[in-house]
Amino acid sequence: MEFQKVIEARQSVRKFNGKQVSEDIIREMISAAKEAPSWKNSQTSRYYCVVSPDQVAKFRETVLPVFNQNSTADATAYIVTTFKKGIAGFTQGTADNEVGDGWGAYDLGLHDMLLCAKAVELGVDTLIMGLRDANVVAEFCGIPDDEQVMCIIAVGYRADDVSKKPGRKAVDDIAKFVR
Ligand SMILES: Cc1cc2nc3c(=O)[nH]c(=O)nc-3n(C[C@H](O)[C@H](O)[C@H](O)COP(=O)(O)O)c2cc1C
């Protein structure tokens, strides 16, 4: 699929149709994610994939607020995205600048964007969710303390009647050209 089409077709889907997404597809999405750049190629992004129907249902009820549970009621997988703290943006344990672990979060965002874009190419839909209980997520997936839990990405196939992608600001509203 043409890159511009992928960019335009990606949207947050909050109504899925229950069709199972295969583990192979999730692997392809993560394989695309890992091509993203990262601070000194530190590659601190990590993925925890909840894929079996019983675990998916349990995970949904345990870690998500009701709003996100409802939006992803028929999603068939969840991908928890984390990054290893104190590495990206750090030299021997000392932050290289004021952003600190923000660089790990930045890198993870780059990776996650590729993951979501690859999903579009594969005909799969996603919903990035920042509203979740990080401590419960960590316990559910066995995530070690040196990783920061960031978002959960719901994965599935969209229902026929999803809402329209919301509008965007104009380039001139968000960019300043210094000449
Ligand atoms: C970091 C992040 C956290 C988000 N958390 C949630 C969430 O918890 N629940 C939700 O329904 N949408 C969530 N979203 C989706 C945004 O609301 C959505 O991306 C935005 O409205 C633009 O719509 P679009 O993705 O369809 O272009 C999140 C998006 C991002 C990037």
The ligand as an ORCA input file, in Angstrom:
! r2SCAN-3c Opt
* xyz 0 1
  C      -0.645      8.292     23.752
  C      -2.073      8.087     23.333
  C      -2.995      7.657     24.279
  C      -4.322      7.430     23.905
  N      -5.199      6.916     24.823
  C      -6.456      6.627     24.441
  C      -7.345      5.967     25.340
  O      -7.016      5.624     26.473
  N      -8.592      5.698     24.890
  C      -9.013      6.021     23.622
  O     -10.166      5.744     23.274
  N      -8.176      6.630     22.748
  C      -6.921      6.923     23.117
  N      -6.048      7.469     22.215
  C      -6.485      7.731     20.835
  C      -6.645      9.226     20.529
  O      -7.809      9.688     21.151
  C      -6.686      9.401     19.001
  O      -5.441      9.049     18.455
  C      -7.009     10.841     18.593
  O      -8.314     11.184     18.977
  C      -6.893     11.036     17.068
  O      -7.749     10.119     16.388
  P      -7.175      9.088     15.317
  O      -6.190      8.187     16.014
  O      -8.389      8.331     14.835
  O      -6.509      9.850     14.219
  C      -4.735      7.698     22.571
  C      -3.789      8.115     21.631
  C      -2.486      8.302     21.992
  C      -1.477      8.693     20.942
*
